[in-house]
């Protein structure tokens, strides 16, 4: 990026758009890897036309250096490091440091970062009263959206987005408090007392303890499950400009405080086409029930007149196997083995459904492969989480991605408020008709 102009590095070439008998030239920028982009910022000023790309299937909304996805090759890199290596060798807080600072931490930097996160794991005591306002049967995602947004009512000393120190404090607070809020949402839904964080535990063990410990007995997280939980957080940490991250960036472009922006991202993630798919995928596997019923559901998924879709399949970017799904599948088997769950009927359906779909002409032609949500539900259910908590866990992990992308946008000299235009096909100008004269 050119520090002075704030534009991406000098354009490498120009592209020409011809409309009628007029030619319009636009700069083309080349990234480190991945598709080049055509900078069409001047298009409206020069031609009076907008581009039109509902769903942004061919639109780059920003320049970023955080995460790279190659959908055709099934590649996912966090700051250049393959997700497979980070999930295998590192831990979630190391991934948080990498996403926020851009480099893997030295041992001293990692120790300092872990310490700083641990200093912020508690939430303001008054927040526990805030929870009392929710119905006990509220969906935990409704509680999560509400309580994350409420953080801006408690932490005024880290909402000045122009202050780099406050931006980093807010980032650390979000990473540290999202497990505490997620666990409180779960405890509130099952009518058990909140469990305070214990800072001598690692991030994932601390979270599992806040969810599953009860005052009546000692609780020690199973290390295999804690490692699986930590790896699941790594897999979900960031994913380029997905719907919820784009929501956070758009909210942040107006200058809204970071807690409000993360709450907006949480709300967007809840949709079944996005982060809500893990809950929907497990419910779908339950509805299918047994392998013999798979053909009936595959038929429905292909039927244009049926809105049913195979949840956990397909992806806007991955037209190959989601690399996270492979790691998720391996983690699923590890967790089931550790828990001695030999024949999970949901897993049998999932494995058979994957086999059928990966050999079906329709899915091959449309390049529909299992995505991260296909195996996560089975794993989380085996770990003891109700399906209503699955998207909350996704939100917990994605918080670092949202905050890293938000921070990158705020620190980008060329960022301005996001304000898309439209193709208007409504009524032309017409005069008001008094109600007495309407037929
Ligand atoms: C996540 O963007 C991200 O990075 C998201 C995410 C992240 O980490 O942030 O990776 C997390 O959201 C993963 C995706 C979870 N969603 C689901 O599993 C829900 C089921 N999948 C679909 O709803 C769908 O695949 C989407 C929403 C994920 C992607 O939709 P697109 O890119 O808009 O593709 P599309 O809906 O236009 O589908 C293309 C074709 C269509 O058929 P045609 O109109 O071309 O005939 O494929 C079909 C669709 O009908 N199709 C499916 C299908 N997904 C797409 N058919 C059956 N079952 C499916 N799951």
Boltz pocket constraint, residues with backbone or C-beta under 6 A from the ligand:
constraints:
  - pocket:
      binder: B
      contacts: [[A, 55], [A, 236], [A, 238], [A, 239], [A, 241], [A, 242], [A, 243], [A, 272], [A, 273], [A, 274], [A, 275], [A, 277], [A, 301], [A, 302], [A, 308], [A, 309], [A, 310], [A, 311], [A, 312], [A, 313], [A, 314], [A, 315], [A, 316], [A, 317], [A, 366], [A, 368], [A, 371], [A, 372], [A, 373]]
      max_distance: 6.0
